[in-house]
Amino acid sequence: MGFDHAMFNKLIPDDIRPDIYSIDYGRLRAEKIEGLIFDIDNTLVAYRTERADGRLIDFLKNLQSVGFRICFISNNSAKRVDLFNEDFNFFTCAKANKPSSKALCRALSSLGLSADKAVLIGDQLFTDVLAAKRANMKSILVNPVEPVESMFFRIKRLGEKPFKRVYYRRKRKEGTKP
């Protein structure tokens, strides 16, 4: 059995940014992206943070006001996702079972968009990026909001490093700034 290049490439994000505030949303609009599907935990807020702060609320509502359709997706419970969403009332998918793409397909349907019109923004390669790629969507990887994590997550983060190196190597080869 040989090396599976297709599977390897499903773990390479389309973009890597320090956080959600560093993403070029104008470029996304120019690329005809209409939908933003955000992971919640450690992408938007720390795991134990139940609600968004004023900055995040204003930021996401501003993205919505300029025409983006927004959805939250999470492997966490419906109770947690619903509580977080109270300030927004966006469509949500809890217990998404990422890297399965089924919840992403439901999210796209709820937003009325095809996969090429949306992007998934998350903090994990093995769940968020892989789920997006399995749904034929673009993905943007951001650094985790809360860098201190359990041993399980530290090991997962170590496993992400080779894929991030490939992303940066490809960007240098293309002559584009990551």
N, C-alpha and C positions, 0 to 999 in steps of 0.2 A: 504494500500500500504506500503510495507516494505522498508527497506534500500537497495539501489541499490549498492552492492559491486563492480560490474563490472564498473559502471560509476565512482565510487569513485577512483578505481584503474587507470582509464584512466587519472586521474589528478596527478598521482605520476610519476615524471620523473625517467628515468633510472639512471641518474647521475645529480649531482649538482656541479657546479664549480664556483669560483669567477668571471672568465672571460674566453674568448675564448683562451687566452694564457695559461691557467692552465689546459686545457684538455689534457689527455694523448693520443695523436694521434697514438703513437706506439701501445698502447693497442687496439685502434680501428682497426688498420691494422691487429693485431693478431686475432681479432674477425671477420676478413674477411669483415670489413666495407670498401667500396670503394667510397661511395658518402657522401659528406657533404653538407647539405642544411641549409644555414644560413638565419635567419631573419636578417634584416638590422637595423631598428630603435631600438636603445637602447640595441642592442646585439653587433653590430659591431661599430656603431658610435652613437652619441647623435642625437636626433630627428632633430635638426636644422642644422646638419653638412651635407653638400651636397656631399662632396668627402672624400675618405679615405686618411689618412695621409701616409707618406712613410713607417712607421713601419707596418701598416696593409696591405698595398699593397705587401710589401716584404713577410710578413707572409703568406698571402693567396696564392701568387704565388709559395712560397716554398712548401706549402701543395700540390699544383697542380703538382709541379715538382717531388714530391715523389710518384705520382700516384693517388692522390685523385681526383675525379670528383666533381666539385663545382657548386653550384647553389645558387642564392639568391631568397628568397621568402618574400613578404611583403604585408601587407594590404594597403599600401600606393599607391599613383598614379603611373602610368607608367612613367610619366615625372620625378618624383623623383627617381624611381628605375633605369631608363635608365641613368640619370645623374650620379648616384653613380656607375653604372656598367661600365662607359666609360673607367676606368683604368684597367678593367679586361676582359670584353667581355665574361662573363660567361652567361649561360642560366639564365633567370629570370622569375619569376611569380609575376606580380604586381596585385593589387586588388585581393589578394588571398582569401579574405573572410574567413580567419581562424577564428574559428576552423573547418570550412569545410575542408575535406581532398581532394577535387577535384583538387586544384592547386598542392598539393603534388603528386598526381597521375600523373599529367602532368609533373611535375619536374622529377619524377622517370623515366618516359617514355623518356624524353629528355636526361637523363643521361644514359639510357639503363640499368637500374638497377631494381631489385626487391626490395620490401620494407625491406627485411632482410639484404640488402647490403648497406643501407644508414642510416644516423642519422640526425635528425633535431636539430639544435642548436638555442635556442631562450631565450628570457628573461621573457616570460609570461606563466604561467600555463594554463590560461583559453583560450588562443589562440594557442600558439606554441605547448605546450606539448599535449594538447587535440587533436589538428589536427594530430600530429604525431601518437598518439595512435589510432586514428580513421583510420589512413592509415596503421596500423600494423607495425609502424616503432619505432625504439628506439628514445629517446629524451634526450637531455642534456639541463638543465636549467642553465643559467648564471645570475649573478647579473646584473641589468641594468647599462649601461655605465653612465647614467646621473640620479643620485638618486633623484633630485628635479623634481617632476612631478605634474601634475594637481590633483585636489581633486579626480576626477574620478579614476585616476591611484592609488592614495594613498589608496582608498577604495578597489580596486582590489588587491593590494599588501597585505592588511590585510587579505583578503579572501584566499590568497595563503598560509598563515602561517600554518594552520592545516595540509595541504598536505605536506609541507616541513618537519614538525615535524614527520609525519609518515615515510617519506623517511629516515630521520636520525635514527629513532627508528629501522626501518628494517635493516639498515646497521649495527647498534650496535648489533642487535640480530644475524645477519649473521657473526658477528666478522670481518667484512670488514671495512676498513677505507674509509669514504666518501671522 
